[in-house]
Amino acid sequence: MSEHTGDEHPDIILCPGGPMLLRGEHVIEDEDGNEHRTWRPVSAVCRCGASGIKPWCDGTHKAKRTR
C-alpha cells in the first residue's frame, strides 16, 4: 500500500461542463479585481458565470445543461 502525498495530485482540475477545482491555497481575483483566498482543501471556482456566490461554484451549471 502506498501513501499519498499532495505532490501526486494536480493543484488545478478543469471539470468538463463544470467548475475549476483548486487543491490547496490559492488567491482568486474576481471580475471587479477583488481577491478571494481559498480556505478549503478543495475549492470549486465558477466557470459558467451563473453562480450566485461567485467566484465560487454553487452548482448552477447543472441546471443550465438541462435547459
All heavy atoms as TSV, in Angstrom:
chain	resi	resn	atom	element	x	y	z
A	1	MET	N	N	0.845	-1.180	0.000
A	1	MET	CA	C	0.000	0.000	0.000
A	1	MET	C	C	0.887	1.239	0.000
A	1	MET	O	O	1.793	1.359	0.797
A	1	MET	CB	C	-0.890	-0.027	1.249
A	1	MET	CG	C	-1.876	1.089	1.280
A	1	MET	SD	S	-3.146	0.806	2.525
A	1	MET	CE	C	-2.524	1.814	3.836
A	2	SER	N	N	0.605	2.171	-0.902
A	2	SER	CA	C	1.418	3.382	-0.964
A	2	SER	C	C	0.698	4.528	-0.275
A	2	SER	O	O	-0.520	4.614	-0.272
A	2	SER	CB	C	1.725	3.750	-2.421
A	2	SER	OG	O	0.544	4.102	-3.085
A	3	GLU	N	N	1.481	5.406	0.292
A	3	GLU	CA	C	0.936	6.573	0.970
A	3	GLU	C	C	0.847	7.716	-0.044
A	3	GLU	O	O	1.776	7.959	-0.792
A	3	GLU	CB	C	1.846	6.963	2.121
A	3	GLU	CG	C	1.286	8.080	2.960
A	3	GLU	CD	C	2.148	8.349	4.183
A	3	GLU	OE1	O	2.562	7.384	4.843
A	3	GLU	OE2	O	2.402	9.533	4.439
A	4	HIS	N	N	-0.296	8.413	-0.058
A	4	HIS	CA	C	-0.481	9.532	-0.982
A	4	HIS	C	C	0.035	10.811	-0.351
A	4	HIS	O	O	-0.191	11.070	0.818
A	4	HIS	CB	C	-1.958	9.712	-1.343
A	4	HIS	CG	C	-2.496	8.600	-2.172
A	4	HIS	ND1	N	-2.181	8.454	-3.496
A	4	HIS	CD2	C	-3.298	7.559	-1.863
A	4	HIS	CE1	C	-2.777	7.389	-3.962
A	4	HIS	NE2	N	-3.465	6.817	-2.984
A	5	THR	N	N	0.703	11.617	-1.156
A	5	THR	CA	C	1.139	12.936	-0.719
A	5	THR	C	C	0.509	13.967	-1.631
A	5	THR	O	O	0.006	13.645	-2.697
A	5	THR	CB	C	2.674	13.074	-0.776
A	5	THR	OG1	O	3.086	12.977	-2.144
A	5	THR	CG2	C	3.364	12.011	0.063
A	6	GLY	N	N	0.535	15.208	-1.237
A	6	GLY	CA	C	-0.042	16.271	-2.040
A	6	GLY	C	C	0.618	16.426	-3.397
A	6	GLY	O	O	0.040	16.966	-4.321
A	7	ASP	N	N	1.854	15.935	-3.545
A	7	ASP	CA	C	2.576	16.067	-4.802
A	7	ASP	C	C	2.031	15.153	-5.896
A	7	ASP	O	O	2.344	15.321	-7.055
A	7	ASP	CB	C	4.063	15.750	-4.589
A	7	ASP	CG	C	4.724	16.749	-3.658
A	7	ASP	OD1	O	4.225	17.878	-3.564
A	7	ASP	OD2	O	5.733	16.387	-3.033
A	8	GLU	N	N	1.210	14.174	-5.541
A	8	GLU	CA	C	0.692	13.214	-6.506
A	8	GLU	C	C	-0.583	13.691	-7.197
A	8	GLU	O	O	-1.082	13.021	-8.075
A	8	GLU	CB	C	0.427	11.877	-5.816
A	8	GLU	CG	C	1.687	11.243	-5.287
A	8	GLU	CD	C	1.390	9.989	-4.492
A	8	GLU	OE1	O	0.242	9.522	-4.514
A	8	GLU	OE2	O	2.317	9.490	-3.855
A	9	HIS	N	N	-1.150	14.810	-6.759
A	9	HIS	CA	C	-2.410	15.301	-7.291
A	9	HIS	C	C	-2.208	16.688	-7.906
A	9	HIS	O	O	-1.479	17.499	-7.351
A	9	HIS	CB	C	-3.458	15.398	-6.185
A	9	HIS	CG	C	-3.727	14.092	-5.507
A	9	HIS	ND1	N	-4.437	13.080	-6.107
A	9	HIS	CD2	C	-3.371	13.633	-4.291
A	9	HIS	CE1	C	-4.502	12.051	-5.276
A	9	HIS	NE2	N	-3.856	12.361	-4.170
A	10	PRO	N	N	-2.880	16.965	-9.029
A	10	PRO	CA	C	-2.750	18.310	-9.615
A	10	PRO	C	C	-3.386	19.362	-8.710
A	10	PRO	O	O	-4.333	19.072	-7.982
A	10	PRO	CB	C	-3.505	18.192	-10.940
A	10	PRO	CG	C	-4.419	17.035	-10.768
A	10	PRO	CD	C	-3.760	16.102	-9.785
A	11	ASP	N	N	-2.851	20.574	-8.755
A	11	ASP	CA	C	-3.412	21.691	-7.991
A	11	ASP	C	C	-4.690	22.222	-8.623
A	11	ASP	O	O	-5.540	22.754	-7.934
A	11	ASP	CB	C	-2.413	22.845	-7.906
A	11	ASP	CG	C	-1.288	22.573	-6.932
A	11	ASP	OD1	O	-1.370	21.623	-6.141
A	11	ASP	OD2	O	-0.311	23.338	-6.958
A	12	ILE	N	N	-4.794	22.121	-9.961
A	12	ILE	CA	C	-5.936	22.678	-10.684
A	12	ILE	C	C	-6.533	21.592	-11.565
A	12	ILE	O	O	-5.817	20.934	-12.325
A	12	ILE	CB	C	-5.523	23.880	-11.550
A	12	ILE	CG1	C	-4.945	24.975	-10.659
A	12	ILE	CG2	C	-6.710	24.405	-12.363
A	12	ILE	CD1	C	-4.323	26.131	-11.426
A	13	ILE	N	N	-7.855	21.406	-11.463
A	13	ILE	CA	C	-8.568	20.426	-12.285
A	13	ILE	C	C	-9.726	21.151	-12.955
A	13	ILE	O	O	-10.546	21.789	-12.278
A	13	ILE	CB	C	-9.110	19.271	-11.422
A	13	ILE	CG1	C	-7.960	18.564	-10.716
A	13	ILE	CG2	C	-9.922	18.299	-12.274
A	13	ILE	CD1	C	-8.395	17.633	-9.621
A	14	LEU	N	N	-9.816	21.071	-14.281
A	14	LEU	CA	C	-10.929	21.654	-15.016
A	14	LEU	C	C	-11.963	20.559	-15.251
A	14	LEU	O	O	-11.701	19.594	-15.967
A	14	LEU	CB	C	-10.457	22.237	-16.349
A	14	LEU	CG	C	-9.400	23.340	-16.241
A	14	LEU	CD1	C	-8.992	23.800	-17.626
A	14	LEU	CD2	C	-9.919	24.502	-15.417
A	15	CYS	N	N	-13.133	20.712	-14.646
A	15	CYS	CA	C	-14.201	19.722	-14.787
A	15	CYS	C	C	-14.994	20.033	-16.057
A	15	CYS	O	O	-15.490	21.155	-16.212
A	15	CYS	CB	C	-15.132	19.766	-13.582
A	15	CYS	SG	S	-14.312	19.370	-12.036
A	16	PRO	N	N	-15.133	19.076	-16.973
A	16	PRO	CA	C	-15.882	19.317	-18.204
A	16	PRO	C	C	-17.309	19.787	-17.895
A	16	PRO	O	O	-18.042	19.114	-17.176
A	16	PRO	CB	C	-15.893	17.965	-18.905
A	16	PRO	CG	C	-14.722	17.223	-18.327
A	16	PRO	CD	C	-14.609	17.712	-16.904
A	17	GLY	N	N	-17.684	20.939	-18.409
A	17	GLY	CA	C	-19.016	21.488	-18.193
A	17	GLY	C	C	-19.263	21.972	-16.769
A	17	GLY	O	O	-20.391	22.266	-16.406
A	18	GLY	N	N	-18.219	22.031	-15.969
A	18	GLY	CA	C	-18.390	22.411	-14.569
A	18	GLY	C	C	-17.311	23.356	-14.089
A	18	GLY	O	O	-16.676	24.060	-14.881
A	19	PRO	N	N	-17.067	23.357	-12.791
A	19	PRO	CA	C	-16.148	24.318	-12.196
A	19	PRO	C	C	-14.676	23.962	-12.381
A	19	PRO	O	O	-14.336	22.887	-12.877
A	19	PRO	CB	C	-16.502	24.257	-10.710
A	19	PRO	CG	C	-16.933	22.843	-10.507
A	19	PRO	CD	C	-17.676	22.487	-11.777
A	20	MET	N	N	-13.837	24.871	-11.963
A	20	MET	CA	C	-12.405	24.631	-11.839
A	20	MET	C	C	-12.170	24.300	-10.367
A	20	MET	O	O	-12.577	25.060	-9.482
A	20	MET	CB	C	-11.614	25.883	-12.226
A	20	MET	CG	C	-10.127	25.777	-11.962
A	20	MET	SD	S	-9.185	27.208	-12.540
A	20	MET	CE	C	-9.981	28.568	-11.710
A	21	LEU	N	N	-11.569	23.149	-10.110
A	21	LEU	CA	C	-11.278	22.752	-8.744
A	21	LEU	C	C	-9.853	23.135	-8.400
A	21	LEU	O	O	-8.926	22.853	-9.171
A	21	LEU	CB	C	-11.459	21.244	-8.575
A	21	LEU	CG	C	-12.838	20.692	-8.888
A	21	LEU	CD1	C	-12.858	19.181	-8.693
A	21	LEU	CD2	C	-13.907	21.360	-8.050
A	22	LEU	N	N	-9.671	23.776	-7.262
A	22	LEU	CA	C	-8.352	24.179	-6.790
A	22	LEU	C	C	-8.038	23.409	-5.525
A	22	LEU	O	O	-8.818	23.423	-4.570
A	22	LEU	CB	C	-8.325	25.681	-6.484
A	22	LEU	CG	C	-8.648	26.616	-7.632
A	22	LEU	CD1	C	-8.646	28.047	-7.142
A	22	LEU	CD2	C	-7.661	26.430	-8.762
A	23	ARG	N	N	-6.908	22.742	-5.506
A	23	ARG	CA	C	-6.474	21.997	-4.329
A	23	ARG	C	C	-5.401	22.817	-3.624
A	23	ARG	O	O	-4.440	23.264	-4.233
A	23	ARG	CB	C	-5.898	20.654	-4.771
A	23	ARG	CG	C	-5.576	19.718	-3.641
A	23	ARG	CD	C	-4.956	18.430	-4.134
A	23	ARG	NE	N	-5.588	17.835	-5.279
A	23	ARG	CZ	C	-6.638	16.999	-5.227
A	23	ARG	NH1	N	-7.163	16.676	-4.078
A	23	ARG	NH2	N	-7.143	16.491	-6.330
A	24	GLY	N	N	-5.611	23.055	-2.323
A	24	GLY	CA	C	-4.637	23.811	-1.560
A	24	GLY	C	C	-4.951	25.295	-1.519
A	24	GLY	O	O	-6.062	25.719	-1.798
A	25	GLU	N	N	-3.944	26.076	-1.182
A	25	GLU	CA	C	-4.124	27.519	-1.011
A	25	GLU	C	C	-3.901	28.256	-2.327
A	25	GLU	O	O	-2.903	28.041	-3.005
A	25	GLU	CB	C	-3.156	28.041	0.043
A	25	GLU	CG	C	-3.424	27.470	1.411
A	25	GLU	CD	C	-2.491	28.033	2.461
A	25	GLU	OE1	O	-1.943	29.134	2.252
A	25	GLU	OE2	O	-2.314	27.352	3.478
A	26	HIS	N	N	-4.864	29.109	-2.680
A	26	HIS	CA	C	-4.789	29.931	-3.889
A	26	HIS	C	C	-5.458	31.263	-3.607
A	26	HIS	O	O	-6.231	31.395	-2.666
A	26	HIS	CB	C	-5.518	29.262	-5.063
A	26	HIS	CG	C	-4.892	27.987	-5.512
A	26	HIS	ND1	N	-3.859	27.954	-6.422
A	26	HIS	CD2	C	-5.123	26.699	-5.169
A	26	HIS	CE1	C	-3.503	26.699	-6.632
A	26	HIS	NE2	N	-4.258	25.916	-5.882
A	27	VAL	N	N	-5.177	32.242	-4.446
A	27	VAL	CA	C	-5.869	33.525	-4.404
A	27	VAL	C	C	-6.550	33.696	-5.755
A	27	VAL	O	O	-5.914	33.587	-6.801
A	27	VAL	CB	C	-4.901	34.704	-4.143
A	27	VAL	CG1	C	-5.649	36.027	-4.192
A	27	VAL	CG2	C	-4.198	34.532	-2.808
A	28	ILE	N	N	-7.863	33.948	-5.726
A	28	ILE	CA	C	-8.666	34.146	-6.931
A	28	ILE	C	C	-9.011	35.624	-7.020
A	28	ILE	O	O	-9.427	36.231	-6.034
A	28	ILE	CB	C	-9.984	33.340	-6.851
A	28	ILE	CG1	C	-9.719	31.872	-6.623
A	28	ILE	CG2	C	-10.847	33.567	-8.078
A	28	ILE	CD1	C	-8.930	31.226	-7.708
A	29	GLU	N	N	-8.859	36.207	-8.196
A	29	GLU	CA	C	-9.269	37.600	-8.404
A	29	GLU	C	C	-10.546	37.585	-9.224
A	29	GLU	O	O	-10.595	36.997	-10.309
A	29	GLU	CB	C	-8.182	38.383	-9.129
A	29	GLU	CG	C	-8.514	39.853	-9.270
A	29	GLU	CD	C	-7.387	40.646	-9.883
A	29	GLU	OE1	O	-6.264	40.597	-9.338
A	29	GLU	OE2	O	-7.627	41.300	-10.907
A	30	ASP	N	N	-11.612	38.243	-8.723
A	30	ASP	CA	C	-12.878	38.259	-9.449
A	30	ASP	C	C	-12.879	39.358	-10.514
A	30	ASP	O	O	-11.890	40.099	-10.674
A	30	ASP	CB	C	-14.068	38.372	-8.490
A	30	ASP	CG	C	-14.149	39.693	-7.740
A	30	ASP	OD1	O	-13.541	40.697	-8.170
A	30	ASP	OD2	O	-14.835	39.728	-6.697
A	31	GLU	N	N	-13.996	39.461	-11.224
A	31	GLU	CA	C	-14.090	40.416	-12.342
A	31	GLU	C	C	-13.975	41.864	-11.900
A	31	GLU	O	O	-13.682	42.746	-12.706
A	31	GLU	CB	C	-15.395	40.187	-13.109
A	31	GLU	CG	C	-16.623	40.306	-12.250
A	31	GLU	CD	C	-17.832	39.607	-12.827
A	31	GLU	OE1	O	-17.682	38.714	-13.651
A	31	GLU	OE2	O	-18.946	39.976	-12.424
A	32	ASP	N	N	-14.205	42.149	-10.620
A	32	ASP	CA	C	-14.076	43.506	-10.092
A	32	ASP	C	C	-12.707	43.773	-9.480
A	32	ASP	O	O	-12.455	44.852	-8.940
A	32	ASP	CB	C	-15.155	43.766	-9.033
A	32	ASP	CG	C	-16.557	43.696	-9.607
A	32	ASP	OD1	O	-16.751	44.139	-10.762
A	32	ASP	OD2	O	-17.454	43.198	-8.904
A	33	GLY	N	N	-11.806	42.784	-9.549
A	33	GLY	CA	C	-10.465	42.946	-9.015
A	33	GLY	C	C	-10.327	42.602	-7.536
A	33	GLY	O	O	-9.267	42.800	-6.953
A	34	ASN	N	N	-11.407	42.092	-6.923
A	34	ASN	CA	C	-11.357	41.703	-5.513
A	34	ASN	C	C	-10.676	40.342	-5.380
A	34	ASN	O	O	-10.934	39.436	-6.177
A	34	ASN	CB	C	-12.768	41.616	-4.927
A	34	ASN	CG	C	-13.496	42.930	-5.002
A	34	ASN	OD1	O	-12.954	43.963	-4.633
A	34	ASN	ND2	N	-14.715	42.910	-5.506
A	35	GLU	N	N	-9.837	40.204	-4.368
A	35	GLU	CA	C	-9.138	38.945	-4.144
A	35	GLU	C	C	-9.906	38.077	-3.151
A	35	GLU	O	O	-10.457	38.573	-2.172
A	35	GLU	CB	C	-7.727	39.202	-3.620
A	35	GLU	CG	C	-6.819	39.814	-4.646
A	35	GLU	CD	C	-5.390	39.938	-4.160
A	35	GLU	OE1	O	-5.129	39.720	-2.963
A	35	GLU	OE2	O	-4.527	40.257	-4.989
A	36	HIS	N	N	-9.968	36.783	-3.447
A	36	HIS	CA	C	-10.624	35.800	-2.596
A	36	HIS	C	C	-9.635	34.671	-2.365
A	36	HIS	O	O	-9.133	34.082	-3.314
A	36	HIS	CB	C	-11.885	35.240	-3.276
A	36	HIS	CG	C	-12.863	36.296	-3.665
A	36	HIS	ND1	N	-13.889	36.697	-2.841
A	36	HIS	CD2	C	-12.969	37.048	-4.788
A	36	HIS	CE1	C	-14.588	37.642	-3.448
A	36	HIS	NE2	N	-14.047	37.867	-4.628
A	37	ARG	N	N	-9.370	34.370	-1.110
A	37	ARG	CA	C	-8.437	33.285	-0.768
A	37	ARG	C	C	-9.207	31.979	-0.581
A	37	ARG	O	O	-10.294	31.986	-0.028
A	37	ARG	CB	C	-7.683	33.604	0.521
A	37	ARG	CG	C	-6.748	34.757	0.353
A	37	ARG	CD	C	-5.788	34.856	1.528
A	37	ARG	NE	N	-4.849	35.932	1.287
A	37	ARG	CZ	C	-3.754	35.814	0.550
A	37	ARG	NH1	N	-3.449	34.673	0.003
A	37	ARG	NH2	N	-2.957	36.842	0.370
A	38	THR	N	N	-8.629	30.899	-1.065
A	38	THR	CA	C	-9.220	29.596	-0.803
A	38	THR	C	C	-8.896	29.212	0.634
A	38	THR	O	O	-7.847	29.557	1.157
A	38	THR	CB	C	-8.682	28.522	-1.766
A	38	THR	OG1	O	-7.265	28.447	-1.627
A	38	THR	CG2	C	-9.025	28.844	-3.199
A	39	TRP	N	N	-9.808	28.500	1.267
A	39	TRP	CA	C	-9.583	28.086	2.646
A	39	TRP	C	C	-9.943	26.622	2.867
A	39	TRP	O	O	-9.742	26.083	3.941
A	39	TRP	CB	C	-10.353	28.977	3.612
A	39	TRP	CG	C	-11.814	29.065	3.321
A	39	TRP	CD1	C	-12.428	29.945	2.463
A	39	TRP	CD2	C	-12.851	28.243	3.837
A	39	TRP	NE1	N	-13.776	29.716	2.421
A	39	TRP	CE2	C	-14.068	28.674	3.259
A	39	TRP	CE3	C	-12.882	27.186	4.725
A	39	TRP	CZ2	C	-15.285	28.077	3.554
A	39	TRP	CZ3	C	-14.103	26.591	5.004
A	39	TRP	CH2	C	-15.282	27.043	4.432
A	40	ARG	N	N	-10.453	25.959	1.850
A	40	ARG	CA	C	-10.808	24.547	1.943
A	40	ARG	C	C	-9.707	23.698	1.301
A	40	ARG	O	O	-8.950	24.203	0.475
A	40	ARG	CB	C	-12.112	24.281	1.218
A	40	ARG	CG	C	-13.286	24.999	1.819
A	40	ARG	CD	C	-14.529	24.691	1.042
A	40	ARG	NE	N	-15.681	25.261	1.706
A	40	ARG	CZ	C	-16.919	25.019	1.359
A	40	ARG	NH1	N	-17.177	24.214	0.349
A	40	ARG	NH2	N	-17.904	25.569	2.014
A	41	PRO	N	N	-9.670	22.417	1.627
A	41	PRO	CA	C	-8.697	21.540	0.953
A	41	PRO	C	C	-8.906	21.533	-0.567
A	41	PRO	O	O	-7.956	21.500	-1.331
A	41	PRO	CB	C	-8.958	20.169	1.557
A	41	PRO	CG	C	-9.575	20.448	2.890
A	41	PRO	CD	C	-10.369	21.721	2.707
A	42	VAL	N	N	-10.193	21.588	-1.015
A	42	VAL	CA	C	-10.525	21.697	-2.432
A	42	VAL	C	C	-11.612	22.757	-2.563
A	42	VAL	O	O	-12.623	22.702	-1.869
A	42	VAL	CB	C	-11.022	20.356	-3.022
A	42	VAL	CG1	C	-11.436	20.530	-4.473
A	42	VAL	CG2	C	-9.957	19.283	-2.894
A	43	SER	N	N	-11.411	23.736	-3.439
A	43	SER	CA	C	-12.384	24.802	-3.686
A	43	SER	C	C	-12.822	24.751	-5.134
A	43	SER	O	O	-12.018	24.504	-6.023
A	43	SER	CB	C	-11.767	26.178	-3.395
A	43	SER	OG	O	-11.355	26.268	-2.058
A	44	ALA	N	N	-14.114	25.004	-5.381
A	44	ALA	CA	C	-14.671	24.989	-6.733
A	44	ALA	C	C	-14.933	26.419	-7.193
A	44	ALA	O	O	-15.679	27.162	-6.553
A	44	ALA	CB	C	-15.965	24.182	-6.767
A	45	VAL	N	N	-14.323	26.798	-8.311
A	45	VAL	CA	C	-14.460	28.140	-8.865
A	45	VAL	C	C	-15.409	28.085	-10.059
A	45	VAL	O	O	-15.259	27.245	-10.953
A	45	VAL	CB	C	-13.087	28.700	-9.311
A	45	VAL	CG1	C	-13.235	30.083	-9.914
A	45	VAL	CG2	C	-12.122	28.740	-8.136
A	46	CYS	N	N	-16.387	28.980	-10.097
A	46	CYS	CA	C	-17.373	29.027	-11.170
A	46	CYS	C	C	-16.708	29.342	-12.506
A	46	CYS	O	O	-15.883	30.247	-12.607
A	46	CYS	CB	C	-18.415	30.105	-10.859
A	46	CYS	SG	S	-19.645	30.332	-12.166
A	47	ARG	N	N	-17.082	28.577	-13.538
A	47	ARG	CA	C	-16.616	28.865	-14.899
A	47	ARG	C	C	-17.770	29.187	-15.828
A	47	ARG	O	O	-17.560	29.674	-16.931
A	47	ARG	CB	C	-15.835	27.675	-15.465
A	47	ARG	CG	C	-14.526	27.454	-14.755
A	47	ARG	CD	C	-13.598	26.536	-15.511
A	47	ARG	NE	N	-14.202	25.287	-15.909
A	47	ARG	CZ	C	-13.859	24.598	-17.001
A	47	ARG	NH1	N	-12.921	25.040	-17.793
A	47	ARG	NH2	N	-14.455	23.459	-17.281
A	48	CYS	N	N	-19.033	28.939	-15.405
A	48	CYS	CA	C	-20.175	29.187	-16.292
A	48	CYS	C	C	-20.674	30.622	-16.186
A	48	CYS	O	O	-21.399	31.093	-17.058
A	48	CYS	CB	C	-21.308	28.204	-16.002
A	48	CYS	SG	S	-22.259	28.545	-14.495
A	49	GLY	N	N	-20.322	31.317	-15.096
A	49	GLY	CA	C	-20.735	32.704	-14.917
A	49	GLY	C	C	-22.104	32.878	-14.280
A	49	GLY	O	O	-22.555	33.994	-14.085
A	50	ALA	N	N	-22.801	31.795	-13.937
A	50	ALA	CA	C	-24.160	31.903	-13.430
A	50	ALA	C	C	-24.284	31.693	-11.921
A	50	ALA	O	O	-25.375	31.800	-11.379
A	50	ALA	CB	C	-25.057	30.897	-14.151
A	51	SER	N	N	-23.195	31.414	-11.222
A	51	SER	CA	C	-23.250	31.150	-9.789
A	51	SER	C	C	-23.741	32.373	-9.023
A	51	SER	O	O	-23.411	33.510	-9.356
A	51	SER	CB	C	-21.857	30.760	-9.277
A	51	SER	OG	O	-21.864	30.640	-7.866
A	52	GLY	N	N	-24.499	32.125	-7.983
A	52	GLY	CA	C	-24.971	33.198	-7.109
A	52	GLY	C	C	-23.962	33.561	-6.034
A	52	GLY	O	O	-24.197	34.499	-5.275
A	53	ILE	N	N	-22.863	32.810	-5.958
A	53	ILE	CA	C	-21.843	33.069	-4.936
A	53	ILE	C	C	-20.464	33.214	-5.580
A	53	ILE	O	O	-19.464	32.774	-5.052
A	53	ILE	CB	C	-21.834	31.962	-3.859
A	53	ILE	CG1	C	-21.595	30.587	-4.483
A	53	ILE	CG2	C	-23.111	31.987	-3.040
A	53	ILE	CD1	C	-21.341	29.479	-3.474
A	54	LYS	N	N	-20.417	33.831	-6.770
A	54	LYS	CA	C	-19.145	33.994	-7.486
A	54	LYS	C	C	-18.099	34.657	-6.608
A	54	LYS	O	O	-18.452	35.531	-5.830
A	54	LYS	CB	C	-19.353	34.841	-8.751
A	54	LYS	CG	C	-20.069	34.096	-9.841
A	54	LYS	CD	C	-20.039	34.838	-11.136
A	54	LYS	CE	C	-21.222	35.757	-11.234
A	54	LYS	NZ	N	-21.348	36.464	-12.461
A	55	PRO	N	N	-16.876	34.249	-6.704
A	55	PRO	CA	C	-16.292	33.422	-7.748
A	55	PRO	C	C	-16.461	31.923	-7.526
A	55	PRO	O	O	-16.008	31.125	-8.315
A	55	PRO	CB	C	-14.805	33.791	-7.703
A	55	PRO	CG	C	-14.546	34.089	-6.270
A	55	PRO	CD	C	-15.819	34.749	-5.782
A	56	TRP	N	N	-17.136	31.526	-6.442
A	56	TRP	CA	C	-17.272	30.110	-6.122
A	56	TRP	C	C	-18.454	29.484	-6.856
A	56	TRP	O	O	-19.448	30.151	-7.161
A	56	TRP	CB	C	-17.417	29.922	-4.608
A	56	TRP	CG	C	-16.394	30.707	-3.857
A	56	TRP	CD1	C	-16.625	31.722	-2.983
A	56	TRP	CD2	C	-14.973	30.582	-3.949
A	56	TRP	NE1	N	-15.441	32.230	-2.511
A	56	TRP	CE2	C	-14.402	31.545	-3.093
A	56	TRP	CE3	C	-14.120	29.759	-4.656
A	56	TRP	CZ2	C	-13.036	31.698	-2.935
A	56	TRP	CZ3	C	-12.756	29.904	-4.503
A	56	TRP	CH2	C	-12.218	30.860	-3.648
A	57	CYS	N	N	-18.366	28.219	-7.122
A	57	CYS	CA	C	-19.411	27.464	-7.810
A	57	CYS	C	C	-20.525	27.094	-6.826
A	57	CYS	O	O	-20.256	26.657	-5.716
A	57	CYS	CB	C	-18.802	26.186	-8.401
A	57	CYS	SG	S	-20.011	25.093	-9.171
A	58	ASP	N	N	-21.783	27.274	-7.248
A	58	ASP	CA	C	-22.916	26.853	-6.424
A	58	ASP	C	C	-23.724	25.744	-7.099
A	58	ASP	O	O	-24.808	25.396	-6.657
A	58	ASP	CB	C	-23.813	28.040	-6.077
A	58	ASP	CG	C	-24.515	28.643	-7.279
A	58	ASP	OD1	O	-24.342	28.147	-8.421
A	58	ASP	OD2	O	-25.258	29.633	-7.094
A	59	GLY	N	N	-23.200	25.190	-8.198
A	59	GLY	CA	C	-23.874	24.098	-8.894
A	59	GLY	C	C	-24.850	24.532	-9.965
A	59	GLY	O	O	-25.499	23.696	-10.588
A	60	THR	N	N	-24.985	25.831	-10.214
A	60	THR	CA	C	-25.933	26.332	-11.208
A	60	THR	C	C	-25.664	25.774	-12.602
A	60	THR	O	O	-26.592	25.595	-13.386
A	60	THR	CB	C	-25.900	27.880	-11.235
A	60	THR	OG1	O	-26.239	28.358	-9.940
A	60	THR	CG2	C	-26.867	28.439	-12.260
A	61	HIS	N	N	-24.414	25.433	-12.917
A	61	HIS	CA	C	-24.077	24.896	-14.233
A	61	HIS	C	C	-24.876	23.630	-14.536
A	61	HIS	O	O	-25.188	23.359	-15.686
A	61	HIS	CB	C	-22.566	24.611	-14.349
A	61	HIS	CG	C	-22.086	23.599	-13.371
A	61	HIS	ND1	N	-21.732	23.940	-12.078
A	61	HIS	CD2	C	-21.907	22.264	-13.480
A	61	HIS	CE1	C	-21.361	22.848	-11.434
A	61	HIS	NE2	N	-21.443	21.815	-12.260
A	62	LYS	N	N	-25.253	22.886	-13.511
A	62	LYS	CA	C	-26.043	21.659	-13.712
A	62	LYS	C	C	-27.421	21.995	-14.278
A	62	LYS	O	O	-27.913	21.321	-15.157
A	62	LYS	CB	C	-26.178	20.894	-12.404
A	62	LYS	CG	C	-24.878	20.370	-11.878
A	62	LYS	CD	C	-25.079	19.738	-10.515
A	62	LYS	CE	C	-23.755	19.432	-9.866
A	62	LYS	NZ	N	-23.920	18.988	-8.478
A	63	ALA	N	N	-28.038	23.057	-13.757
A	63	ALA	CA	C	-29.364	23.471	-14.234
A	63	ALA	C	C	-29.279	24.040	-15.644
A	63	ALA	O	O	-30.192	23.873	-16.450
A	63	ALA	CB	C	-29.967	24.503	-13.283
A	64	LYS	N	N	-28.182	24.723	-15.956
A	64	LYS	CA	C	-28.007	25.298	-17.294
A	64	LYS	C	C	-27.932	24.225	-18.357
A	64	LYS	O	O	-28.383	24.414	-19.472
A	64	LYS	CB	C	-26.750	26.165	-17.353
A	64	LYS	CG	C	-26.871	27.481	-16.608
A	64	LYS	CD	C	-25.597	28.279	-16.680
A	64	LYS	CE	C	-25.365	28.738	-18.097
A	64	LYS	NZ	N	-24.240	29.633	-18.244
A	65	ARG	N	N	-27.364	23.048	-18.035
A	65	ARG	CA	C	-27.224	21.960	-19.004
A	65	ARG	C	C	-28.543	21.304	-19.335
A	65	ARG	O	O	-28.687	20.728	-20.396
A	65	ARG	CB	C	-26.262	20.899	-18.471
A	65	ARG	CG	C	-24.813	21.289	-18.603
A	65	ARG	CD	C	-23.954	20.129	-18.282
A	65	ARG	NE	N	-23.831	20.124	-16.812
A	65	ARG	CZ	C	-23.233	19.194	-16.116
A	65	ARG	NH1	N	-22.719	18.165	-16.701
A	65	ARG	NH2	N	-23.152	19.283	-14.815
A	66	THR	N	N	-29.532	21.361	-18.432
A	66	THR	CA	C	-30.795	20.667	-18.652
A	66	THR	C	C	-31.804	21.512	-19.398
A	66	THR	O	O	-32.874	21.051	-19.704
A	66	THR	CB	C	-31.403	20.223	-17.306
A	66	THR	OG1	O	-31.655	21.357	-16.485
A	66	THR	CG2	C	-30.463	19.253	-16.591
A	67	ARG	N	N	-31.479	22.724	-19.689
A	67	ARG	CA	C	-32.421	23.604	-20.405
A	67	ARG	C	C	-32.449	23.299	-21.870
A	67	ARG	O	O	-31.602	22.860	-22.515
A	67	ARG	CB	C	-32.045	25.068	-20.206
A	67	ARG	CG	C	-32.302	25.522	-18.809
A	67	ARG	CD	C	-31.985	26.980	-18.687
A	67	ARG	NE	N	-31.952	27.318	-17.279
A	67	ARG	CZ	C	-31.469	28.424	-16.804
A	67	ARG	NH1	N	-30.963	29.324	-17.599
A	67	ARG	NH2	N	-31.476	28.670	-15.530
